[in-house]
Protein backbone atom coordinates (compact mmCIF):
# COMPACT_ATOMS: atom_id res chain seq x y z
CA UNK A 1 0.00 0.00 0.00
CA UNK A 2 1.57 3.29 -1.10
CA UNK A 3 1.33 6.39 1.10
CA UNK A 4 -0.49 9.41 -0.28
CA UNK A 5 1.45 12.65 -0.76
CA UNK A 6 -0.82 15.63 -1.32
CA UNK A 7 0.93 18.79 -2.51
CA UNK A 8 -1.02 21.87 -1.44
CA UNK A 9 -0.43 25.29 -2.99
CA UNK A 10 -0.66 27.98 -0.31
CA UNK A 11 -0.17 30.74 -2.88
CA UNK A 12 1.49 30.95 -6.30
CA UNK A 13 5.03 30.61 -4.93
CA UNK A 14 4.48 28.75 -1.63
CA UNK A 15 3.61 25.09 -1.04
CA UNK A 16 3.12 22.58 1.72
CA UNK A 17 2.15 18.92 1.74
CA UNK A 18 0.38 16.29 3.74
CA UNK A 19 1.08 12.58 4.07
CA UNK A 20 -1.33 9.80 4.87
CA UNK A 21 -1.96 6.12 4.56
CA UNK A 22 -4.97 5.18 2.42
CA UNK A 23 -8.13 5.44 4.49
CA UNK A 24 -6.47 7.57 7.18
CA UNK A 25 -6.69 11.31 7.87
CA UNK A 26 -3.87 13.43 6.42
CA UNK A 27 -1.00 14.72 8.54
CA UNK A 28 -0.03 18.18 7.38
CA UNK A 29 3.67 19.00 7.43
CA UNK A 30 4.29 22.03 9.64
CA UNK A 31 6.46 23.84 7.10
CA UNK A 32 6.10 25.82 3.88
CA UNK A 33 8.38 25.57 0.86
CA UNK A 34 9.13 28.41 -1.54
CA UNK A 35 9.78 26.50 -4.73
CA UNK A 36 7.68 23.46 -5.55
CA UNK A 37 10.93 21.60 -6.20
CA UNK A 38 11.94 21.96 -2.55
CA UNK A 39 8.53 20.69 -1.44
CA UNK A 40 8.87 17.55 -3.59
CA UNK A 41 12.45 16.97 -2.41
CA UNK A 42 11.48 17.28 1.26
CA UNK A 43 8.60 14.80 0.87
CA UNK A 44 10.91 12.38 -0.95
CA UNK A 45 13.47 12.60 1.84
CA UNK A 46 10.80 12.04 4.51
CA UNK A 47 9.52 8.85 2.85
CA UNK A 48 12.59 7.49 1.09
CA UNK A 49 13.76 4.93 3.62
CA UNK A 50 10.31 3.47 4.17
CA UNK A 51 8.60 3.28 0.77
CA UNK A 52 9.47 2.83 -2.88
CA UNK A 53 6.42 4.59 -4.38
CA UNK A 54 3.99 7.29 -3.41
CA UNK A 55 0.51 8.12 -4.65
CA UNK A 56 0.81 11.78 -5.69
CA UNK A 57 -2.12 14.17 -5.29
CA UNK A 58 -2.33 17.87 -6.09
CA UNK A 59 -4.73 19.82 -3.86
CA UNK A 60 -6.68 16.63 -3.21
CA UNK A 61 -6.82 15.52 -6.86
CA UNK A 62 -5.04 12.22 -7.62
CA UNK A 63 -2.31 12.42 -10.25
CA UNK A 64 -0.95 8.87 -10.04
CA UNK A 65 1.71 6.74 -8.39
CA UNK A 66 5.36 7.67 -8.81
CA UNK A 67 8.59 6.10 -7.54
CA UNK A 68 10.10 8.09 -4.67
CA UNK A 69 13.36 8.23 -6.62
CA UNK A 70 11.60 10.72 -8.93
CA UNK A 71 11.16 13.14 -6.02
CA UNK A 72 14.80 12.91 -4.96
CA UNK A 73 16.77 12.81 -8.21
CA UNK A 74 17.26 16.29 -9.77
CA UNK A 75 16.62 15.41 -13.42
CA UNK A 76 13.67 13.17 -12.64
CA UNK A 77 12.30 15.75 -10.20
CA UNK A 78 12.39 18.39 -12.95
CA UNK A 79 10.35 16.13 -15.22
CA UNK A 80 7.92 15.57 -12.34
CA UNK A 81 7.78 19.34 -11.70
CA UNK A 82 6.71 19.88 -15.31
CA UNK A 83 3.98 17.27 -14.88
CA UNK A 84 2.72 18.70 -11.57
CA UNK A 85 3.05 22.24 -12.96
CA UNK A 86 0.61 21.32 -15.70
CA UNK A 87 -1.89 20.41 -13.00
CA UNK A 88 -1.27 23.72 -11.24
CA UNK A 89 -1.88 25.58 -14.48
CA UNK A 90 -5.27 23.92 -14.79
CA UNK A 91 -4.30 21.70 -17.70
CA UNK A 92 -6.13 18.34 -17.59
CA UNK A 93 -4.92 15.25 -15.79
CA UNK A 94 -1.85 13.69 -17.32
CA UNK A 95 -0.10 10.41 -16.86
CA UNK A 96 3.28 10.25 -15.19
CA UNK A 97 5.78 10.75 -18.04
CA UNK A 98 7.92 7.88 -16.74
CA UNK A 99 11.39 7.87 -15.22
CA UNK A 100 14.31 9.51 -16.92
CA UNK A 101 17.63 7.70 -16.93
CA UNK A 102 19.78 8.91 -14.03
CA UNK A 103 23.11 7.57 -12.83
CA UNK A 104 23.09 5.65 -9.54
CA UNK A 105 23.77 7.87 -6.54
CA UNK A 106 22.65 11.10 -8.22
CA UNK A 107 20.39 12.05 -5.31
CA UNK A 108 20.98 15.65 -4.31
CA UNK A 109 18.91 18.30 -2.66
CA UNK A 110 17.98 21.35 -4.71
CA UNK A 111 20.89 23.75 -4.73
CA UNK A 112 23.40 21.14 -3.54
CA UNK A 113 26.04 19.88 -5.93
CA UNK A 114 26.16 16.18 -6.70
CA UNK A 115 28.84 14.28 -4.79
PEURZI-V883410 format. One record per run of one state. SS is the DSSP state (H for helix, E for strand, - for the rest). FROM is the first residue (numbers start at 1). LEN is the number of residues. If there is no record, write none. Layout:
ss=<SS | SS>
from=<FROM | FROM>
len=<LEN | LEN>
This chain:
ss=<- | E | - | E | - | E | - | E | - | H | - | E | - | E | - | H | E | H | - | E | ->
from=<1 | 3 | 12 | 14 | 21 | 27 | 29 | 33 | 34 | 36 | 48 | 53 | 59 | 61 | 68 | 69 | 73 | 74 | 89 | 107 | 108>
len=<2 | 9 | 2 | 7 | 6 | 2 | 4 | 1 | 2 | 12 | 5 | 6 | 2 | 7 | 1 | 4 | 1 | 15 | 18 | 1 | 8>
